[in-house]
Amino acid sequence: MSKALASFALIFVLVFAQTSSARAEPVSIVAFGDSLTQGFGLHAENGFVPQLADWLKVNSTEAGAVRLINAGVSGDTTAGGAARVDWTLTDDVDGMIVALGGNDLLRGIDPAVSRANLEKILQAAATRDVPVLLVGLVATANMGPSFKQAFDQMYPDLSAQYDTLYARDFFIGLLEPDGTVDRDKVRARMQLDGIHPNKDGVRDIVQGLGPAVIELIAQARSRG
């Protein structure tokens, strides 16, 4: 993930999912994250949010329109997310994808600090009755076993505590069906920095996370 902060911009994408039933009112889902969400190093149409919008057009059976809001800030940490969550969760936000922690991992920030920041974000969503899909990451072994255990565990713990939807790993779409890693395949799906996915990598990531996003849309619509 880039450590350079980029300007914060909201990119609105309209996704229309057709069914035989009448259209419901549109729901707004905010994708709240860092450069992985923002689309670092990619043409705008190849980023996570636009590709997710395209995937939903084909795969979502939810009636009505879904507005995806790109609230990814390149270089952001969980602390940055906690600082901006209140003004991100405007009254028109119906659901939230939370995908933060990668920059904390790169910087070696104490997982207890990251956990507290993520909790502030989830508390803010809970206060507004906004359903959340919490997307985790898996720490590398070189951070040490204690760090890895604390970092990996904070996501499922907080998901259970705040009753959110949960995806274990943002990069789950790059894994093999049995959960193993094909290093050549993953390398081919990454940009030259080895951290950010390329266009094809984002496509696979969206396929991996898409079903959970559909669940989030259903929850958001049911609370509308």
Secondary structure, DSSP 4 states (H G I P E B T S, - for coil): ---SPPPP---EEEEEE--SSPPPPPEEEEEEESHHHHTTTS-GGGSHHHHHHHHHHHH----EEEEEEEEE-TT--HHHHHHHHHHHS-TT--EEEEE--HHHHHHT--HHHHHHHHHHHHHHHHHTT--EEEE-----GGG-HHHHHHHHHHHHHHHHHHT-EEES-TTGGGS-TTS---HHHHHHTB-TTSSSB-HHHHHHHHHHHHHHHHHHHHHHHHT-
